[in-house]
Amino acid sequence: MKLTLTTFVAALTAVMIVPTLAQDPKPSDERSVCTGLITDDGVPAVKNAPSCQGAFDIMINCSFAGGGDVGVGGAVRERCEAVFLPKLKVSGRKAYQRELKRCVDKYANMLGSLYQSRTAFCQARLAVRRAALYEKRR
């Protein structure tokens, strides 16, 4: 009886896992955008995104959950900061810099590239929220 139960559990697990491994997690157009993020040419997919939120969506869909997200996050921040940074006064810029530093401080004592990714996402998310506020004011 024990052998049959073990065999049944193994077979059930295989039936549930194998189809998920065979599925393509991202459509081919998203994959081609993601492979472009690995190159050193300035992350054109993010920079040419139609909006700040669109750039962030690319970052989410192509996340490496590691150090590779730092460059992509920087490109997202650049894309989003172009929307609101010129409109900020000195006090607003200082407040934004403090918020960015909070993202760095939050993961400062953590080791590993996962935390670099989390810092990049925190800062990119902050820039996206700020840009959304200024895009609505137009």
N, C-alpha and C positions, 0 to 999 in steps of 0.2 A: 504493500500500500504506500509506503514512504517513497519508494522509487517512482511510482506512478504519479504521485503528487508533485514530486520534484520535476519530473518530465513535463507534466502538465503546466507547471508554473514557467518553466523554461520556454516551452512552446508558445505559451500565451505572451510572454515577454517579447519573444522574437516577432510574433505576429503584430504586436503593437509598435515596436521600435523600427523594424525594417522599412515599412512604408514612409515613415517620417525621414529616415536617412536618404531615401531615394528622391524625395521632393526637392525641387530647386527653391531655396529660401527667398531669393529675390528674382524678379523678372530680369530678363537679359539687359534691358536698357539701364536699370539701376546698377547692375553688375558692372557695366562698362563705365558708368560714372565713378563707381567705387575704385576700379582699377586705376583710373586717372588720378585718384587722390594719393596714390602711393608714390607717384613721380615727384621730382623736385622742381617742377615748373610753376610753382606758385598757386597750386590748387585752383585751376581755372573754372572747374565746375561750380565751386562755391562762390568765387568772385563774380561769375557771370549768372548767378541765380537771379530769377526775376524779382525776388524780394529777400529781405532779411530772414523772414520765417522760412522761405524756400531754401536758403543756404543752411539754416539750422536743421531742416528736414534731411538734407543730404548728409549732414554730419551724423544725425541719428541713424539713418539707414546704413551708413558705411562705417560705423564705429568699430574701431579695433580693440576697444577696452584696454588700451595700453598707451605707450608713449607716442604712437602714431596719431593719436587724436589731438595732440598738442598743436601741431602745425595746422590741422584742419580747423581746430577751435580758434586759432589766431586769425585765420582767413575769415571765419564767420564773424569774429569780433570786428575786424576791419570793415567788412561789408555792412554790418549793422551800425557801427560807430559813425560811418559816413552819413547816416540819416540824422543822428541827434547831436553828435559831438560839436559840430560847428555852431549849433544853436545854444549850447550851454554857456552860462557865465562862469566866472572863476570859481565861485562857490559850488556850482553844480558839477564842475569838473573834479573838484576836490572830493566831493561826496561820492562821485562815481569811482574815483581812484580808491577811496576807502572801501567801497563795496567789492571792488576787484581784489583788494588785499585780503578781505575777509575770506574770499574763496581760497586764496593761497594759504592763509593761516589755518583754515579748517582742516586741510590735509597735510600740513607742514611736517608733522611728526610721523607720518605714515610712510612706510617703505614700499617700493614696488611701482611699476609703471601704471598699474590700475589707478592709483591715486593721482598720478599725473593726468590721466584721462578724466578723472572726476573733477579735478581742478579746472581743466579745459572746458568741460561741460558746464560747470558752475559759472565760469566767466562768460561763456557764450550765451548761456540762458539769461544772464543778467543783461547783456547787450541786446538780446532779442526783446526782452521786456521793455527796456528803455526805448528802443526803436519803435516798438508798437505804440507807445504813448505819444511819440512825436509824429508818427504817421497818421494817427487819428486826429491830430490838431491841424493838419493841412487844410 
